[in-house]
Amino acid sequence: MILNVKNVTKIYPGINRPLTVLDNINFSIEKGEICAIVGPSGSGKTTLLGLCAGLDNPTHGEITLANYKITGLTENEKAEVRNKKVGFIFQNFQLLPTLTALENVMIPLELQGKSKGADKIARGLLEQVGLGDRLDHYPSQLSGGEQQRVSLARAFSNSPDILFADEPTGNLDGETGGMIENMLFELNSLKGTTLVIVTHDMELAQKTNRIIRLKGGKIVEDAPVMAKSV
């Protein structure tokens, strides 16, 4: 088991009353699994993903990630776990605008203290996503699809045990989104990474092994995908 979420609740303070975004969430994910988290807007999908990745803390409950009980760690300790074990793909790419595509992909490796060889690894990943000729381009010089490909390469650069993707095709047109999906699954297969995807796209969700459906901050369905179509 690479991820275990036990009795997790997330409550935010409100003007009139507290807002419960997630309510007693329980599930686990095995190493190598590809899982989609779906549900309507406001159901808690992105909040749950952030908690699982150690980007935020639950109000109640426990999360164990790659054998680390991250709900008991300091912020620095959680950052260290993320650097070693986690990759993340954001809907809005989250590339540093002052760094080139190559430099953006090298960041996770440098945070691990692996500067030696980082250039070669980053170049190889960018070539795999079809950006071998865009290494020295800045994000502002890249299209949305190209920026997401850089984000994809960056997410895999530290060979994460688990990769979290938050609406990875949400800001892209259908054709470009399909290309990103294919690259995501191809890299995932090559690297053997556990993959957790938050998405509104049910076609994308159906390409995973399992779908967890949220509604009103609760899990209303957790079932394997019967007809996989990767």
C-alpha positions as CSV (number, residue, x, y, z in Angstrom):
1,M,0.0,0.0,0.0
2,I,1.4,3.4,-1.0
3,L,-1.4,5.7,0.2
4,N,-3.8,5.2,3.1
5,V,-6.4,7.8,4.0
6,K,-8.1,7.1,7.3
7,N,-11.1,9.0,8.8
8,V,-10.0,12.3,7.1
9,T,-12.1,15.4,7.6
10,K,-11.3,18.9,6.4
11,I,-13.2,21.8,7.9
12,Y,-12.6,25.5,7.0
13,P,-13.8,28.4,9.2
14,G,-16.7,30.3,7.7
15,I,-18.4,33.6,8.4
16,N,-21.6,32.1,9.8
17,R,-20.5,28.5,10.4
18,P,-17.6,26.2,9.7
19,L,-17.5,24.6,6.2
20,T,-16.9,20.9,6.0
21,V,-15.2,20.2,2.7
22,L,-14.4,16.5,3.3
23,D,-16.3,14.3,5.8
24,N,-14.7,11.1,7.1
25,I,-12.9,10.0,4.0
26,N,-11.4,6.4,4.0
27,F,-9.6,4.7,1.1
28,S,-6.2,3.2,0.3
29,I,-4.2,2.9,-3.0
30,E,-1.8,0.1,-3.8
31,K,1.6,0.6,-5.4
32,G,1.2,0.8,-9.2
33,E,-2.5,1.5,-9.2
34,I,-4.0,4.2,-11.5
35,C,-6.9,5.8,-9.8
36,A,-9.3,8.7,-10.8
37,I,-11.1,10.9,-8.3
38,V,-14.2,12.4,-9.8
39,G,-17.2,14.5,-8.7
40,P,-19.0,17.8,-9.3
41,S,-17.3,21.1,-8.6
42,G,-17.2,21.7,-4.8
43,S,-17.2,18.1,-3.9
44,G,-13.7,18.3,-2.4
45,K,-11.6,16.6,-5.1
46,T,-8.7,19.1,-5.2
47,T,-8.7,19.5,-1.4
48,L,-8.4,15.7,-1.1
49,L,-5.5,15.6,-3.5
50,G,-3.7,18.3,-1.7
51,L,-4.1,16.5,1.6
52,C,-2.8,13.2,0.1
53,A,0.2,15.0,-1.3
54,G,1.0,16.7,2.0
55,L,0.3,20.2,0.7
56,D,-2.2,20.8,3.5
57,N,-3.3,19.2,6.8
58,P,-6.6,17.5,7.6
59,T,-8.7,18.8,10.5
60,H,-9.1,15.2,11.6
61,G,-7.8,11.8,10.5
62,E,-4.5,10.3,9.3
63,I,-2.8,10.0,6.0
64,T,0.1,7.6,5.3
65,L,2.1,8.2,2.2
66,A,4.9,5.9,1.0
67,N,5.2,4.5,4.6
68,Y,5.3,8.0,6.1
69,K,2.5,9.2,8.4
70,I,2.5,12.6,6.9
71,T,-0.1,14.0,9.3
72,G,2.5,13.7,12.0
73,L,5.3,15.5,10.2
74,T,6.5,19.1,10.3
75,E,6.3,21.2,7.1
76,N,10.0,20.6,6.4
77,E,9.6,16.9,6.9
78,K,6.6,16.8,4.6
79,A,8.5,18.8,2.0
80,E,11.3,16.2,2.2
81,V,8.9,13.3,1.6
82,R,7.4,15.2,-1.4
83,N,10.8,15.8,-2.9
84,K,11.7,12.1,-2.6
85,K,8.4,10.3,-3.2
86,V,5.9,12.6,-5.0
87,G,5.3,14.2,-8.4
88,F,2.5,16.7,-9.0
89,I,0.9,18.0,-12.2
90,F,-1.2,21.2,-11.8
91,Q,-4.1,22.3,-14.0
92,N,-2.4,25.7,-14.5
93,F,1.1,24.2,-15.0
94,Q,2.8,26.1,-12.2
95,L,6.0,26.6,-14.1
96,L,8.5,29.2,-12.9
97,P,8.4,32.0,-15.5
98,T,12.0,33.1,-15.1
99,L,13.3,29.6,-15.8
100,T,13.6,27.8,-19.1
101,A,11.8,24.5,-19.9
102,L,15.0,22.6,-19.1
103,E,15.6,24.5,-15.8
104,N,12.0,23.9,-14.7
105,V,12.3,20.1,-15.2
106,M,15.6,20.1,-13.3
107,I,14.1,21.7,-10.1
108,P,13.0,18.4,-8.4
109,L,16.4,16.8,-9.0
110,E,18.2,19.9,-7.6
111,L,16.0,19.9,-4.5
112,Q,17.1,16.3,-3.9
113,G,20.7,17.4,-4.2
114,K,21.1,15.6,-7.5
115,S,22.5,18.4,-9.6
116,K,25.0,16.1,-11.2
117,G,23.2,14.4,-14.1
118,A,20.1,16.5,-13.7
119,D,20.7,18.2,-17.1
120,K,20.8,14.8,-18.9
121,I,17.7,13.4,-17.1
122,A,15.7,16.6,-17.8
123,R,16.8,16.7,-21.5
124,G,15.8,13.1,-21.9
125,L,12.3,13.6,-20.4
126,L,11.7,16.7,-22.5
127,E,12.7,14.7,-25.6
128,Q,10.2,12.0,-24.6
129,V,7.4,14.6,-24.5
130,G,8.4,16.0,-27.8
131,L,10.1,19.2,-26.6
132,G,13.7,18.4,-27.4
133,D,13.8,21.5,-29.5
134,R,12.3,23.8,-26.9
135,L,14.7,23.3,-24.0
136,D,15.8,26.9,-23.8
137,H,12.3,28.4,-24.2
138,Y,10.6,30.2,-21.3
139,P,7.0,29.4,-20.3
140,S,5.7,32.6,-21.9
141,Q,7.2,31.3,-25.2
142,L,5.3,28.0,-25.0
143,S,1.7,27.1,-25.8
144,G,-0.6,25.7,-23.0
145,G,-0.1,22.2,-24.3
146,E,3.7,22.7,-24.4
147,Q,3.7,24.1,-20.9
148,Q,1.7,21.1,-19.6
149,R,4.2,18.8,-21.3
150,V,7.0,20.6,-19.4
151,S,5.0,20.1,-16.2
152,L,4.6,16.4,-17.1
153,A,8.3,16.0,-17.6
154,R,9.0,17.8,-14.3
155,A,6.6,15.6,-12.4
156,F,8.5,12.4,-13.5
157,S,12.0,13.9,-13.2
158,N,12.6,12.7,-9.6
159,S,11.2,9.2,-10.4
160,P,8.3,9.6,-7.9
161,D,6.7,6.6,-6.2
162,I,3.3,8.3,-6.6
163,L,2.1,11.1,-9.0
164,F,-0.8,13.3,-8.3
165,A,-2.5,15.1,-11.3
166,D,-5.0,17.8,-10.7
167,E,-7.2,18.3,-13.8
168,P,-4.1,17.7,-16.1
169,T,-6.2,18.4,-19.2
170,G,-8.6,20.9,-17.8
171,N,-7.1,24.0,-19.4
172,L,-6.5,22.4,-22.8
173,D,-8.5,21.8,-25.9
174,G,-9.7,18.3,-26.7
175,E,-6.9,17.4,-29.2
176,T,-4.1,18.7,-27.0
177,G,-5.7,17.2,-23.9
178,G,-5.8,13.8,-25.6
179,M,-2.1,14.1,-26.4
180,I,-1.3,14.9,-22.8
181,E,-3.4,12.0,-21.6
182,N,-1.4,9.6,-23.9
183,M,1.9,11.0,-22.8
184,L,0.9,10.7,-19.1
185,F,-0.1,7.1,-19.4
186,E,3.0,6.2,-21.5
187,L,5.4,7.8,-19.1
188,N,3.5,6.2,-16.2
189,S,3.8,2.8,-17.7
190,L,7.5,3.3,-18.4
191,K,8.3,4.6,-14.9
192,G,5.9,2.3,-13.0
193,T,4.5,5.1,-11.0
194,T,1.3,5.0,-8.9
195,L,-1.0,7.6,-10.5
196,V,-3.9,9.5,-8.9
197,I,-5.9,11.9,-11.2
198,V,-8.5,14.4,-10.2
199,T,-10.7,15.1,-13.3
200,H,-14.1,16.2,-14.5
201,D,-13.4,14.2,-17.7
202,M,-15.1,10.8,-17.5
203,E,-13.4,9.6,-20.7
204,L,-10.1,10.1,-18.9
205,A,-11.4,8.5,-15.7
206,Q,-12.5,5.4,-17.6
207,K,-8.9,4.9,-18.7
208,T,-7.8,4.3,-15.1
209,N,-8.0,1.1,-13.0
210,R,-10.4,2.6,-10.4
211,I,-12.8,5.5,-9.9
212,I,-13.4,7.2,-6.5
213,R,-16.5,9.4,-6.7
214,L,-17.0,12.3,-4.3
215,K,-20.2,14.2,-3.6
216,G,-20.7,16.7,-0.9
217,G,-17.4,15.9,0.7
218,K,-18.1,12.2,1.0
219,I,-17.1,9.1,-1.0
220,V,-20.3,7.9,-2.7
221,E,-18.7,5.2,-4.9
222,D,-15.3,3.5,-5.0
223,A,-15.2,0.8,-7.8
224,P,-12.8,-0.7,-10.4
225,V,-13.2,0.3,-14.0
226,M,-14.7,-2.7,-15.7
227,A,-14.0,-1.7,-19.3
228,K,-10.5,-0.1,-19.6
229,S,-9.7,1.6,-22.8
230,V,-6.2,2.9,-22.7
